[in-house]
Amino acid sequence: MTTKQKEREEKALKSKRQPIWPEKELPDWRELLTAPSEKAEEIMQGLSLREQLTLILQAPWEVRERLIVLSPQAERLVKALPPQEFFWTVKAVSPEEAVTLLSMATPLQLQFLFDLDCWRKDQLVLERALAWLTLLFEASEDVVARWLKQVDFEFLVTLMKRLVEVYKRPDGVDLTEARDWLPPYTLDDLYFVNFRLDKFEPLARRLIEILMEFDQPRYRDLMESIIWELPAEMEELAYRWRRARLADWGIPDYYEAVDIYAPTTPDHLRRIEPTYLPAPEEEETPPPAFLPAIQTEGVDFLAEAISRVRDYRQIERLKRELAWLVNKVLIVDIGTIDDIEEARKIFDKVAGYLNIGLEYLAHGQIEAAVKILETYFLEDIFRLAQKLITDLRRYANEIITQEGLDSRIFRHLDEPYASYLKGVTAKDANRIMLFQPEKMGTAEEFRFFRRLEEIERVRRMLSEIAYWAPLIQKAFGTPPVWLAELALKKTNLLEPADIRWSTLVLTSLGNWLTEKEFRFEAIVQGKWPEVISKLLTKHPGSNRSVVREKVKEETFANFKKLAREIAPVEEDHLKSFLDLCFFRAEEEFAFADEKDIPDPRYVQCMLIELKEAKE
């Protein structure tokens, strides 16, 4: 096992992500991977083929190949994988593991793989097609032969036209004479081939040779089509066939999928008709081509509701709807499906939105949620959640564009307010994100919403921003006034972005403590020791310095008085932001006091006018 394989397996084993539909009667895939190989093979052998398949479909894509090879029926398992699950499994594993799976694949699975991964909109992506063909050759030439026999002919022509030029020896022209002006490569002295890409000549050569060996009529049809067919027309036909095949597998095109983001309301949810439920399935029928690999976390309400659905017809309906829903979101959000991590984020998004929609409709009551799942389409529950989330963006835009307010004020928001606002003001409605303060600065600082509580949390943050913005402007003026302090004076802060709302409050507080005037103006450096002395005191039983309670109370009282001039007083909003301001000061000055005055040059939470250095 390579280092990367070990890392992937360890990550999967440590993950707390769970499948949407866990089969509790089956062994845990983690136990099989960690057990001695002989023991793991014995456990796998004791399961029926259907049970083995279900177990594999519950495991993350990255570890499936290792589970498959534990079974004495490995090839049957691979062939039984729904094409979309086969695709994601091959995409997630190492090239070596992918070759093992490709060697056991059905022509249908291989066709699906090329259909899904080798197109960008209506254009064939040659590099991807060649990458997959290279892996097929590594699997075996028999696999390539199976693929050539079944691959869509228009796709094959489109591909080969990019790789070769074909010339046909005219009737009545002597072979010796023809060789003087035709390309040197030929298999039958009739069709002569010129290879367009030197790097891929061996691959193209073997494709032609294998086709000639196994299916001569198809070989001749291919040669004639390469000579006579127009490339654009063949690519258009190949794309049409591809669209039709993907639609059969529940993968819509973009224009059919985009309506997934049309918001809806509770009174417009469509009810399930009994005739819509699937017919009973036979015992040996393989599971539907849904995505049990939607392994997620943080959607406990949805998971619990799904686990309580008992009617097998409803379960099968939900699985199929979930596949359709996920495919729609995948097509709209990332278009070309070629990134496992991006796809996993989309699966998390779908599960999260369904969790939100259920929580909203069921008011947190799990039995009501079960009834909702059995009564309404998953797509409508998703679209309801989309409505709740886009309402956040609408509210945020109303705040930013409110009359009488300089919108530049919002460029100076403190964290986490700034990032909460950024997350919900995305240009595209399908890109609205939740900011995670605890992961700030990492690749995971923004993610899609998962719970109704998160929407409510962000709405509270936006409400605070909406409440404080007019207060900030009334108390301190507009941003050009603030930035003049930077332009006209030598200060500790250098960039406009360094001035935050809390900077305005704390700097004005420093002036009030020394000058009895609450105004935003750079604190004179000579007054700096006095500011520290009057602002801070030692916390009882600790060496840490904290803002004096009396200072906090008087600051709150002053802003309360100011707020009355604008709107009804919201004490929670006032206290929440002022507490953040005081927290910034206490974090920066945790060990400062009148005996240990911080160097004003390095202070971040207040604006200080520095003395000119003596020559």
C-alpha positions as CSV (number, residue, x, y, z in Angstrom):
1,M,0.0,0.0,0.0
2,T,1.4,3.4,-1.0
3,T,1.8,6.3,1.4
4,K,-1.1,8.2,-0.2
5,Q,-3.3,5.1,0.1
6,K,-2.5,4.8,3.8
7,E,-3.3,8.5,4.3
8,R,-6.7,8.2,2.5
9,E,-7.6,5.1,4.5
10,E,-6.6,6.6,7.8
11,K,-8.6,9.7,7.0
12,A,-11.6,7.6,6.2
13,L,-11.3,5.5,9.3
14,K,-11.1,8.7,11.5
15,S,-13.9,10.4,9.8
16,K,-17.2,10.7,11.7
17,R,-19.2,11.0,8.5
18,Q,-22.0,8.5,8.2
19,P,-24.1,7.3,5.3
20,I,-27.7,8.6,4.9
21,W,-29.0,5.0,4.9
22,P,-26.9,2.8,7.2
23,E,-27.6,-0.9,7.2
24,K,-27.2,-1.7,10.9
25,E,-27.4,-5.5,10.3
26,L,-24.2,-5.5,8.3
27,P,-20.6,-5.5,9.6
28,D,-19.0,-2.1,9.9
29,W,-16.6,-1.5,6.9
30,R,-14.1,-0.1,9.4
31,E,-13.9,-3.4,11.2
32,L,-13.1,-5.2,7.9
33,L,-10.3,-2.8,7.0
34,T,-8.7,-3.0,10.4
35,A,-9.1,-6.8,10.8
36,P,-6.4,-9.3,9.7
37,S,-6.9,-10.1,6.0
38,E,-7.9,-13.7,6.6
39,K,-10.6,-12.7,9.1
40,A,-11.9,-9.9,6.9
41,E,-12.1,-12.3,3.9
42,E,-14.0,-14.8,6.1
43,I,-16.5,-12.1,7.2
44,M,-17.0,-11.0,3.6
45,Q,-17.5,-14.5,2.4
46,G,-20.3,-15.1,4.9
47,L,-22.4,-12.3,3.3
48,S,-24.6,-12.7,0.3
49,L,-23.7,-10.8,-2.9
50,R,-26.4,-8.3,-2.2
51,E,-25.2,-7.8,1.4
52,Q,-21.6,-7.4,0.2
53,L,-22.7,-4.8,-2.4
54,T,-24.7,-2.9,0.2
55,L,-21.8,-2.9,2.6
56,I,-19.5,-1.5,-0.1
57,L,-21.9,1.2,-1.1
58,Q,-22.0,2.4,2.5
59,A,-18.3,2.8,2.6
60,P,-16.4,5.9,1.4
61,W,-15.2,5.8,-2.2
62,E,-11.6,5.9,-1.2
63,V,-11.7,2.5,0.5
64,R,-14.1,0.5,-1.7
65,E,-11.5,-1.2,-3.8
66,R,-9.9,-2.7,-0.7
67,L,-13.2,-4.0,0.4
68,I,-14.0,-5.4,-3.0
69,V,-10.9,-7.4,-3.3
70,L,-11.7,-9.1,0.0
71,S,-14.6,-10.9,-1.7
72,P,-14.3,-14.1,-3.7
73,Q,-16.9,-12.5,-6.0
74,A,-15.0,-9.3,-6.6
75,E,-15.7,-9.1,-10.3
76,R,-19.5,-9.6,-9.8
77,L,-19.4,-6.9,-7.2
78,V,-17.8,-4.4,-9.5
79,K,-20.2,-5.3,-12.3
80,A,-23.1,-4.8,-9.9
81,L,-22.1,-1.3,-8.9
82,P,-24.5,1.3,-10.3
83,P,-22.6,3.2,-13.0
84,Q,-22.5,6.5,-11.1
85,E,-21.2,4.7,-8.0
86,F,-18.6,3.0,-10.1
87,F,-17.6,6.3,-11.5
88,W,-17.0,8.0,-8.1
89,T,-15.2,5.0,-6.8
90,V,-12.8,4.9,-9.7
91,K,-12.3,8.7,-9.4
92,A,-11.5,8.5,-5.7
93,V,-8.9,5.7,-5.6
94,S,-5.3,5.6,-6.7
95,P,-4.4,4.8,-10.4
96,E,-3.3,1.3,-9.4
97,E,-6.6,0.6,-7.7
98,A,-8.5,2.2,-10.6
99,V,-6.8,-0.2,-13.0
100,T,-8.0,-3.1,-10.9
101,L,-11.6,-1.9,-11.0
102,L,-11.5,-1.0,-14.7
103,S,-10.3,-4.5,-15.5
104,M,-13.6,-5.9,-14.1
105,A,-16.0,-3.2,-15.4
106,T,-18.9,-3.7,-17.7
107,P,-19.0,-1.8,-21.1
108,L,-22.0,0.2,-19.7
109,Q,-20.0,1.3,-16.7
110,L,-17.1,2.3,-19.0
111,Q,-19.5,4.2,-21.3
112,F,-20.9,6.1,-18.3
113,L,-17.4,7.0,-17.2
114,F,-16.5,8.6,-20.6
115,D,-20.0,10.2,-20.8
116,L,-19.7,11.9,-17.4
117,D,-16.0,12.9,-17.3
118,C,-14.9,13.6,-20.8
119,W,-17.2,16.5,-21.8
120,R,-17.2,20.2,-20.9
121,K,-20.7,21.4,-21.8
122,D,-21.0,20.2,-25.4
123,Q,-17.3,19.9,-26.1
124,L,-15.3,16.7,-25.9
125,V,-12.3,17.1,-23.7
126,L,-9.6,15.1,-25.4
127,E,-7.1,15.1,-22.5
128,R,-9.6,13.3,-20.2
129,A,-10.6,10.8,-22.8
130,L,-6.9,9.9,-23.4
131,A,-6.2,9.7,-19.7
132,W,-9.0,7.1,-19.3
133,L,-7.9,5.2,-22.4
134,T,-4.4,5.0,-20.9
135,L,-5.8,3.4,-17.8
136,L,-7.9,1.0,-19.9
137,F,-4.8,-0.2,-21.7
138,E,-3.1,-0.7,-18.3
139,A,-6.0,-2.8,-17.2
140,S,-5.7,-5.0,-20.4
141,E,-6.2,-4.9,-24.1
142,D,-9.2,-7.1,-23.6
143,V,-10.9,-4.3,-21.6
144,V,-10.1,-1.9,-24.5
145,A,-11.6,-4.4,-27.0
146,R,-14.8,-4.6,-24.9
147,W,-15.0,-0.8,-24.8
148,L,-14.4,-0.5,-28.5
149,K,-17.2,-2.9,-29.3
150,Q,-19.7,-1.0,-27.1
151,V,-18.7,2.6,-27.2
152,D,-21.0,5.1,-28.9
153,F,-19.8,5.2,-32.6
154,E,-20.2,9.0,-32.9
155,F,-18.1,9.4,-29.8
156,L,-15.4,7.1,-31.3
157,V,-15.4,9.0,-34.5
158,T,-15.1,12.3,-32.7
159,L,-12.2,11.0,-30.6
160,M,-10.3,9.5,-33.5
161,K,-10.7,12.5,-35.7
162,R,-8.6,14.4,-33.0
163,L,-6.0,11.7,-33.1
164,V,-5.6,10.7,-36.7
165,E,-6.1,11.6,-40.4
166,V,-7.1,8.8,-42.7
167,Y,-6.5,8.6,-46.5
168,K,-8.0,6.0,-48.8
169,R,-6.0,4.5,-51.7
170,P,-8.0,5.4,-54.9
171,D,-9.3,2.5,-57.0
172,G,-7.0,1.5,-59.8
173,V,-3.9,3.1,-58.2
174,D,-1.0,0.7,-57.8
175,L,0.0,0.1,-54.1
176,T,3.7,0.8,-54.8
177,E,2.8,4.1,-56.5
178,A,0.4,5.0,-53.7
179,R,3.0,4.5,-51.0
180,D,5.0,7.4,-52.5
181,W,2.5,9.9,-51.4
182,L,0.3,8.3,-48.7
183,P,1.2,8.0,-45.0
184,P,3.3,4.9,-44.2
185,Y,1.0,3.3,-41.6
186,T,-1.7,1.0,-42.9
187,L,-3.2,-2.3,-41.8
188,D,-5.0,-3.3,-45.0
189,D,-3.2,-1.4,-47.8
190,L,-6.5,0.5,-48.3
191,Y,-6.7,3.0,-45.4
192,F,-3.5,4.9,-44.6
193,V,-3.2,6.7,-41.3
194,N,-1.3,9.8,-40.3
195,F,-1.1,10.4,-36.5
196,R,-1.8,14.0,-35.4
197,L,-0.2,13.7,-31.9
198,D,3.2,12.1,-31.7
199,K,2.9,11.5,-27.9
200,F,-0.2,9.4,-28.3
201,E,0.7,7.7,-31.6
202,P,1.2,4.3,-29.8
203,L,-2.2,4.5,-28.2
204,A,-4.0,5.5,-31.3
205,R,-2.2,2.8,-33.3
206,R,-3.3,0.1,-30.9
207,L,-6.9,1.3,-30.9
208,I,-7.0,0.9,-34.6
209,E,-5.3,-2.5,-34.5
210,I,-7.5,-3.9,-31.8
211,L,-10.6,-2.7,-33.6
212,M,-9.4,-4.3,-36.9
213,E,-8.7,-7.6,-35.1
214,F,-12.0,-7.8,-33.2
215,D,-14.6,-6.0,-35.4
216,Q,-13.6,-5.4,-39.1
217,P,-16.9,-4.0,-40.2
218,R,-16.7,-1.4,-37.4
219,Y,-13.1,-0.7,-38.3
220,R,-14.1,0.1,-41.9
221,D,-17.0,2.2,-40.8
222,L,-14.7,4.2,-38.6
223,M,-12.1,4.8,-41.3
224,E,-14.8,6.0,-43.8
225,S,-16.3,8.3,-41.1
226,I,-13.0,9.8,-40.3
227,I,-12.5,10.6,-44.0
228,W,-15.9,11.9,-44.8
229,E,-17.8,13.1,-41.8
230,L,-17.7,16.7,-40.6
231,P,-16.1,17.0,-37.1
232,A,-18.7,19.4,-35.8
233,E,-21.6,17.3,-36.9
234,M,-20.2,14.1,-35.4
235,E,-19.4,15.9,-32.1
236,E,-23.0,17.3,-32.0
237,L,-24.4,13.8,-32.5
238,A,-22.1,12.3,-29.9
239,Y,-23.2,14.9,-27.4
240,R,-26.9,14.3,-28.1
241,W,-26.5,10.5,-27.5
242,R,-24.5,11.3,-24.4
243,R,-27.3,13.6,-23.0
244,A,-29.9,10.9,-23.7
245,R,-27.9,8.2,-21.9
246,L,-27.2,10.4,-18.9
247,A,-30.9,11.4,-18.6
248,D,-31.7,7.6,-18.4
249,W,-29.4,7.5,-15.4
250,G,-31.1,10.5,-13.7
251,I,-28.5,13.0,-14.7
252,P,-30.1,16.1,-16.3
253,D,-28.5,18.7,-18.5
254,Y,-27.8,22.1,-17.1
255,Y,-31.0,23.8,-18.4
256,E,-33.1,21.1,-16.9
257,A,-31.2,21.1,-13.6
258,V,-31.1,24.9,-12.9
259,D,-34.7,25.0,-11.6
260,I,-33.5,23.3,-8.5
261,Y,-32.6,26.8,-7.2
262,A,-36.1,28.2,-7.8
263,P,-37.2,29.0,-4.2
264,T,-40.5,27.8,-3.0
265,T,-42.7,28.2,0.1
266,P,-44.5,25.7,2.4
267,D,-47.9,26.3,0.7
268,H,-46.5,25.3,-2.7
269,L,-45.0,22.0,-1.8
270,R,-46.2,19.2,-4.1
271,R,-47.7,16.1,-2.6
272,I,-46.7,12.5,-3.5
273,E,-49.3,10.6,-5.3
274,P,-49.5,6.8,-4.4
275,T,-49.0,5.9,-8.1
276,Y,-45.6,7.6,-7.9
277,L,-44.2,5.1,-5.5
278,P,-42.0,2.3,-7.1
279,A,-43.3,-1.2,-7.6
280,P,-42.0,-3.9,-5.3
281,E,-38.5,-5.1,-6.2
282,E,-37.4,-8.7,-6.5
283,E,-34.9,-10.1,-3.9
284,E,-32.1,-10.4,-6.4
285,T,-32.6,-6.9,-8.0
286,P,-29.5,-4.8,-7.3
287,P,-29.9,-1.6,-5.3
288,P,-31.0,1.5,-7.3
289,A,-28.3,3.9,-8.7
290,F,-28.6,6.3,-5.8
291,L,-25.7,7.7,-3.9
292,P,-25.3,6.0,-0.5
293,A,-21.9,7.5,-0.5
294,I,-23.5,10.7,0.6
295,Q,-21.8,10.5,4.0
296,T,-22.1,13.6,6.0
297,E,-22.2,14.9,9.5
298,G,-24.2,17.6,11.3
299,V,-27.6,16.6,9.8
300,D,-28.8,14.5,12.7
301,F,-32.5,15.6,12.3
302,L,-32.6,14.4,8.7
303,A,-30.8,11.1,9.5
304,E,-33.1,10.3,12.4
305,A,-36.2,11.1,10.3
306,I,-35.0,8.9,7.4
307,S,-34.2,6.0,9.8
308,R,-37.8,6.0,10.9
309,V,-39.3,5.6,7.5
310,R,-40.5,2.0,7.4
311,D,-42.4,1.6,4.1
312,Y,-39.8,0.1,1.7
313,R,-41.6,1.8,-1.3
314,Q,-41.1,5.2,0.4
315,I,-37.4,4.3,1.0
316,E,-36.9,3.4,-2.6
317,R,-38.6,6.6,-3.7
318,L,-36.5,8.7,-1.4
319,K,-33.3,7.0,-2.7
320,R,-34.2,7.7,-6.3
321,E,-35.3,11.3,-5.6
322,L,-32.1,11.9,-3.6
323,A,-30.0,10.7,-6.6
324,W,-31.9,13.0,-9.0
325,L,-31.6,15.9,-6.6
326,V,-27.9,15.4,-6.0
327,N,-27.3,15.1,-9.7
328,K,-29.1,18.4,-10.4
329,V,-27.1,20.3,-7.9
330,L,-23.9,18.8,-9.1
331,I,-24.6,19.8,-12.7
332,V,-25.5,23.4,-11.7
333,D,-22.8,24.0,-9.1
334,I,-19.7,22.4,-10.6
335,G,-20.7,21.5,-14.2
336,T,-17.9,19.2,-15.2
337,I,-17.9,16.5,-12.5
338,D,-14.2,15.9,-12.0
339,D,-13.3,16.8,-8.4
340,I,-14.1,14.4,-5.6
341,E,-13.7,17.0,-2.8
342,E,-16.0,19.5,-4.7
343,A,-18.5,16.7,-5.2
344,R,-18.4,15.8,-1.5
345,K,-19.2,19.4,-0.6
346,I,-22.2,19.2,-2.9
347,F,-23.4,16.1,-1.1
348,D,-23.0,17.8,2.2
349,K,-25.0,20.8,0.8
350,V,-27.9,18.6,-0.3
351,A,-28.1,16.8,3.0
352,G,-27.8,20.1,4.9
353,Y,-30.5,21.8,2.9
354,L,-32.8,18.8,3.4
355,N,-32.1,18.9,7.1
356,I,-32.9,22.6,7.2
357,G,-36.1,22.2,5.2
358,L,-37.3,19.4,7.5
359,E,-36.5,21.3,10.7
360,Y,-38.4,24.3,9.4
361,L,-41.5,22.3,8.3
362,A,-41.6,19.9,11.2
363,H,-40.8,22.6,13.9
364,G,-38.2,20.2,15.3
365,Q,-40.7,17.3,15.8
366,I,-39.2,14.1,14.5
367,E,-42.5,12.3,13.8
368,A,-43.8,15.2,11.8
369,A,-40.5,15.1,9.8
370,V,-41.1,11.5,8.9
371,K,-44.6,12.3,7.7
372,I,-43.2,15.2,5.6
373,L,-40.6,12.9,4.0
374,E,-43.4,10.5,3.1
375,T,-45.7,13.2,1.8
376,Y,-43.6,15.7,-0.2
377,F,-40.9,15.6,-2.8
378,L,-37.3,16.0,-1.6
379,E,-36.7,18.6,-4.3
380,D,-39.4,20.9,-2.9
381,I,-37.9,20.5,0.6
382,F,-34.5,21.5,-0.8
383,R,-36.0,24.5,-2.6
384,L,-37.7,25.6,0.6
385,A,-34.4,25.6,2.4
386,Q,-33.0,27.6,-0.6
387,K,-35.7,30.2,0.0
388,L,-34.7,30.5,3.7
389,I,-31.1,30.9,2.8
390,T,-31.7,33.4,-0.1
391,D,-33.8,35.4,2.3
392,L,-30.6,36.0,4.3
393,R,-28.9,37.4,1.2
394,R,-31.9,39.6,0.5
395,Y,-31.9,40.9,4.1
396,A,-28.1,41.5,3.9
397,N,-28.5,43.5,0.6
398,E,-31.3,45.6,2.2
399,I,-28.9,46.5,5.1
400,I,-26.1,47.5,2.8
401,T,-28.2,49.6,0.5
402,Q,-30.5,51.2,3.1
403,E,-31.2,54.9,2.4
404,G,-29.1,57.5,4.2
405,L,-26.3,55.1,4.9
406,D,-22.8,55.3,3.4
407,S,-22.2,51.7,2.1
408,R,-18.5,52.1,2.6
409,I,-19.1,51.7,6.3
410,F,-19.4,48.0,5.8
411,R,-15.9,47.7,4.5
412,H,-14.8,48.4,8.1
413,L,-16.8,45.7,9.9
414,D,-15.1,43.7,12.6
415,E,-14.8,40.0,12.5
416,P,-16.8,37.8,12.7
417,Y,-19.5,40.2,11.4
418,A,-17.6,40.9,8.1
419,S,-17.2,37.3,7.2
420,Y,-20.8,36.4,8.1
421,L,-21.9,39.2,5.8
422,K,-19.5,38.1,3.1
423,G,-20.8,34.5,3.2
424,V,-24.4,35.5,2.5
425,T,-23.8,38.2,-0.1
426,A,-22.4,35.8,-2.7
427,K,-23.2,36.9,-6.2
428,D,-24.8,33.6,-7.1
429,A,-27.7,32.2,-5.0
430,N,-26.2,28.7,-5.0
431,R,-22.9,30.0,-3.5
432,I,-24.3,31.4,-0.3
433,M,-22.2,30.1,2.6
434,L,-22.0,30.0,6.4
435,F,-18.9,31.5,8.0
436,Q,-17.2,29.3,10.6
437,P,-15.2,31.6,13.0
438,E,-13.5,28.7,14.6
439,K,-12.0,27.7,11.2
440,M,-11.1,31.2,10.1
441,G,-8.0,31.3,7.9
442,T,-8.4,27.7,6.8
443,A,-9.9,26.2,3.6
444,E,-13.0,25.3,5.7
445,E,-13.8,28.8,7.0
446,F,-16.9,28.8,4.7
447,R,-19.3,25.9,4.2
448,F,-22.8,25.4,3.1
449,F,-25.6,25.7,5.7
450,R,-26.7,22.5,7.5
451,R,-29.1,23.5,10.3
452,L,-31.9,25.9,10.8
453,E,-30.1,27.2,13.9
454,E,-27.3,28.4,11.6
455,I,-29.7,30.5,9.5
456,E,-31.1,32.0,12.7
457,R,-27.6,32.7,14.0
458,V,-26.6,34.5,10.8
459,R,-29.9,36.5,10.8
460,R,-29.1,37.6,14.4
461,M,-25.6,38.7,13.2
462,L,-27.1,40.6,10.3
463,S,-29.7,42.2,12.6
464,E,-26.8,43.5,14.8
465,I,-25.1,44.9,11.8
466,A,-28.3,46.6,10.7
467,Y,-28.8,48.1,14.1
468,W,-25.3,49.3,14.6
469,A,-24.6,50.8,11.1
470,P,-26.7,53.9,11.6
471,L,-25.3,54.3,15.1
472,I,-21.7,54.2,13.8
473,Q,-22.4,56.8,11.2
474,K,-24.2,59.1,13.6
475,A,-21.5,58.8,16.2
476,F,-18.4,58.9,14.0
477,G,-19.4,60.2,10.6
478,T,-18.6,58.5,7.3
479,P,-15.4,56.6,6.3
480,P,-13.6,59.6,4.7
481,V,-13.7,61.3,8.0
482,W,-12.1,58.3,9.8
483,L,-9.4,57.8,7.1
484,A,-8.4,61.5,7.3
485,E,-6.8,60.6,10.6
486,L,-4.5,58.2,8.8
487,A,-3.7,60.6,6.0
488,L,-3.0,63.7,8.1
489,K,-1.2,62.1,11.0
490,K,1.6,59.7,11.7
491,T,-0.3,56.8,13.5
492,N,0.2,53.2,14.6
493,L,-2.3,52.0,12.0
494,L,-1.2,52.3,8.4
495,E,-4.0,50.8,6.2
496,P,-7.6,51.9,5.9
497,A,-8.6,48.3,6.5
498,D,-7.0,48.6,10.0
499,I,-9.8,50.8,11.1
500,R,-12.7,48.7,12.3
501,W,-15.9,49.7,14.0
502,S,-14.4,48.5,17.3
503,T,-11.4,50.8,16.5
504,L,-13.8,53.7,16.3
505,V,-15.4,52.8,19.6
506,L,-12.2,52.0,21.6
507,T,-10.3,55.1,20.3
508,S,-13.2,57.3,21.1
509,L,-13.4,55.7,24.6
510,G,-9.7,56.5,25.1
511,N,-10.3,60.1,24.3
512,W,-13.3,60.1,26.7
513,L,-11.3,58.7,29.5
514,T,-8.6,61.4,29.2
515,E,-10.4,64.3,27.6
516,K,-14.0,63.7,28.7
517,E,-15.0,63.9,25.0
518,F,-16.2,60.8,23.2
519,R,-14.8,61.4,19.7
520,F,-12.9,59.5,17.0
521,E,-9.5,61.2,16.9
522,A,-6.1,59.6,17.1
523,I,-5.1,59.5,20.8
524,V,-2.1,61.7,21.6
525,Q,0.8,59.5,22.5
526,G,1.5,61.5,25.6
527,K,-2.0,60.5,26.9
528,W,-1.4,56.8,26.2
529,P,-0.3,55.8,29.7
530,E,-3.3,57.5,31.2
531,V,-5.6,55.7,28.8
532,I,-4.2,52.3,29.9
533,S,-4.4,53.3,33.6
534,K,-8.1,54.4,33.4
535,L,-9.2,51.7,31.0
536,L,-7.9,48.5,32.7
537,T,-7.9,46.8,36.1
538,K,-6.7,43.4,37.2
539,H,-9.2,40.6,37.2
540,P,-9.8,39.3,40.7
541,G,-7.8,36.1,41.2
542,S,-5.9,36.5,38.0
543,N,-3.0,38.4,36.6
544,R,-4.9,39.3,33.5
545,S,-6.1,42.8,32.9
546,V,-9.7,43.5,32.0
547,V,-11.7,46.6,31.1
548,R,-13.2,48.2,34.2
549,E,-16.8,47.5,34.8
550,K,-17.6,51.1,35.4
551,V,-16.1,52.0,32.0
552,K,-18.3,49.3,30.4
553,E,-21.4,50.5,32.1
554,E,-20.9,54.2,31.1
555,T,-20.1,53.3,27.5
556,F,-23.2,51.2,27.3
557,A,-25.3,54.0,28.8
558,N,-23.9,56.5,26.3
559,F,-24.7,54.3,23.3
560,K,-28.1,53.6,24.7
561,K,-28.8,57.3,24.8
562,L,-27.5,57.7,21.3
563,A,-29.6,54.8,20.0
564,R,-32.8,56.5,21.4
565,E,-32.3,59.3,18.9
566,I,-32.5,56.8,15.9
567,A,-34.7,53.9,16.7
568,P,-36.1,51.8,19.6
569,V,-33.3,50.6,21.9
570,E,-32.2,47.0,21.4
571,E,-30.2,46.3,24.5
572,D,-29.1,42.8,23.4
573,H,-27.7,44.3,20.1
574,L,-25.9,47.1,22.0
575,K,-24.4,44.8,24.5
576,S,-23.3,42.2,22.0
577,F,-21.1,44.5,19.9
578,L,-19.8,46.5,22.8
579,D,-18.7,43.2,24.5
580,L,-16.8,42.4,21.3
581,C,-15.1,45.8,21.5
582,F,-14.1,45.2,25.1
583,F,-13.0,41.7,24.3
584,R,-10.6,43.0,21.6
585,A,-9.1,45.4,24.2
586,E,-8.8,42.7,26.8
587,E,-7.2,40.2,24.4
588,E,-4.6,42.8,23.3
589,F,-3.9,44.3,26.7
590,A,-4.2,41.1,28.8
591,F,-0.9,41.7,30.6
592,A,-0.8,45.5,30.4
593,D,-1.1,47.9,33.3
594,E,0.2,51.3,34.4
595,K,3.6,49.7,35.2
596,D,3.8,47.9,31.8
597,I,2.5,50.2,29.2
598,P,2.2,48.6,25.7
599,D,4.4,50.2,23.0
600,P,1.8,52.4,21.0
601,R,3.6,51.6,17.7
602,Y,2.3,48.0,17.9
603,V,-1.2,48.6,19.3
604,Q,-4.0,47.3,16.9
605,C,-7.3,48.0,18.6
606,M,-6.9,51.8,19.0
607,L,-5.6,54.7,16.8
608,I,-2.7,56.5,18.4
609,E,-0.8,59.6,17.0
610,L,2.9,58.8,17.3
611,K,5.5,61.4,18.3
612,E,7.9,62.4,15.6
613,A,11.3,60.8,16.3
614,K,14.0,63.2,17.5
615,E,16.9,63.8,15.2
